[in-house]
């Protein structure tokens, strides 16, 4: 009786593992659904947030301009508090950036849209820029979500006087061979939807090619190190300013 029970439990466990693996990888080793950042678990010390990430101090008189920005994404945005880094880059250019972040682990832009919170935010907060990202999206499903739901975000932004920005991310080092697909699909999504593109992933790949230095990756080889987030912040700041 015990052996039968153990054998059934083992069967269920193995079936679950095989199903989980099957949802991430095809027989040729490519990610099936990489619209979200499911490849690794976000660093435990990082906490996702959907709260304002900027301070609420009054505008500093040294700033020549004040802009409001909403970041929509997942752990690739909230790791190292990327919005805060972009805010610091803006300060160098005498721009007072007020940022908010709507970022949850393993979220694609379709998930944010289906939640409904992002529509309310964009409609009521007069953002100058809305910056969206999801997982690497090198495969057909990720591309489809970027384009289809990117269009929904673009329409909503246009209706509310906001500029939409696609934040191009990167694959994990495990799926480094999909990098060109990531770059192509983010570029196409921005072009098709007539939106701005912050080509962070493309910059990362060129840096890796030129230097052989992969320190933009954090310890899990997917989420950014502080150095990688700083590089991303500079690209995003250059894009929106």
Buried (B, 14 or more C-beta within 10 A) or exposed (E): EEEEEEEEEEEEEEEEEEEEEEEBBEEEEBBEBBBBBBBBEBBEEBEBBBEEBBEEEEEEEEBEEEBBBBBBBBBBBBBBBBBBBBBEBBBEEEBBBBBBBBBBBBBBBBBBBEBEBBBEBBEEBEBBBBBBBBBBBBBEBBBBBBBBBBBBBBEBBEEBEBBBBBBBBBBBBBBEEBBEBBBBBBBBBBEBBEBBBBBBBBBBBEBBEEEEEBEBBBEBEBBBBBBBBBBBBBBBBEBBB
